[in-house]
């Protein structure tokens, strides 16, 4: 059984979980600007929790390709009030902070977040790994090259799946050496990867079972879906559900999503399918 300890709350990941995305940013690729006010943040949190989200992932720094970099202070001013407001109204909510900055991670956990989701896996802030191990919270290590500003130019791999496995085996060992047990890996779909590399990675996803840690998949409404279908991000929900099904069949433990109800339905149906065999 795979469990993670979220500040005393044990979560069993042998049943896949949905993580709802709450972006407190003006420029995220799908929902930028929709959840800036406290009222909008609370309404989204309430909906996602009611629909079955196990985690809420709160982020204040847009990581879409070419996003504008913001200061640490601005990120804190976006993230901390959102975390505090959610926990005031939903004290049992399990909040993950989506940040690659150790100071933001530390202050967010002090404000009540129970998990750190780092798109850079510690490569953009040298203090991050030590900070997370001191905080002793579950750590999501994502794979990315470069920064959101230049990652689209850094897509040259000999064998992307093998290179990611090697990257994660080193990262997991490094984090474990610092005494942190709860590590989750995220292949980073769309981050320094072409569309064909994203599909190749999804096709090889079960290889990540070799790492013996849970893995998270974040493909919700991404361009690998809507560009392939020649549609828009707004019309990418059906395609997202199809690829979520594939990810779950290949062992994903967490789906990071914009649409919680549909993801939870997907998990429920596939768990029943598994149970019937």
Protein Blocks (a to p, Z undefined) as FASTA:
>chain_A
ZZddeehiacdfkbccdddddddbfkbfklgoklmbfklmmmmmmmmmmnopabdcddfb
dfbehiacddfklmmmmmmmmmmmmmmmmmmbccddddfbfklmmmmmmnopabdcdfkn
opmomklmmmmmmnopacdddddehjfklmmmmmccfblmlmmmmmmmmmmmmmmmnopa
bdcddehgoiapafklmmmmmmmmmmmmmnopacdddfehpaklmmmnopafklmmmmmm
mmmmmmmmnopabdcdfblmlmmmmmmmmmmmmmmZZ
